[in-house]
Amino acid sequence: MTTEQELQSLFDTLDGDQDGKVSINDLFLSPGLSAIITSETNTSSPQELLVQYDSDKDGSITFEELKEAVEKASNLN
């Protein structure tokens, strides 16, 4: 399980260009961190994460979308 602070830190690390969004490219550039994200969200791949939780369909995940995914998977303390 992850705390919100740990999740924010992970998100900030993945958000290489610091635009507030993690794109599919960001996820593939960090396979280890991507594996943590898919584990915490109970998804099988970055693509599945985007399909299920990219609520505004812009091709990337915001922190709030990621937080919602982790909360739905019951992995956020």
N, C-alpha and C positions, 0 to 999 in steps of 0.2 A: 504494500500500500504506500501511497505517496501523499505527502502534505501539499497544500496549495503552494507553499513557498518553494518546495522542491520542484513541483511542476512548473512554476514560473521560471525557475533557474534553467530547467531543461528546455523550456520553450525559448528562452532568451538565447541559449546556446545554439539551438537549431535555426533561429531567425538570424542568419548570417548578415543580411543587409539591414537589419534592425527596422524593418518597415511595419512591424506589428503582425506579420503573417508568416506562416511556415508553408512554403509551397511543396509540391511533390518533389521538385528538384532538391530542395533543402533536405527533405527526408532521405532521398537516395544518396546525397553527399555525406550523410552521417549514418551509415547502416547500424552501428551499435546503438546510437540514440534512437533511431527509428524502431529498433527491436524493442526497446524499453517502452516507447509510445504504444506500439501495437499490443504489447503485453498488458499495459495498464488500461487500455481501452477495450481489451478482448476482441480486437480485430486481427485479421490474418495478414494484412499487408497495408502499406501506406495508401494504396489505391482504395481499399475497402474503407479505410478511415475517412478519406475524402468523400466517397460516395455516401456514406452514412451521416457524416457530421458537418460537411461544408454547407451550412444552412443558407448562405447567400450565393452559393454556386459560383464563386469567383476563382475556383481552382486552388485555393489555399485555406489553411486553418488558422483562425485567430486564437488567441489565448482563451477567450470565453468559449469558443467552440470545442477546444481541446478539453477545457475544464468540464464542460457538459458531458463529453464522451467518457471521461474518467469517472465522473459522478454516476453516470448510468451504469458503468461497469462495477460500481460500488468499490472502487479502489482509491478513493480520496478520503483522507482522514480530516 
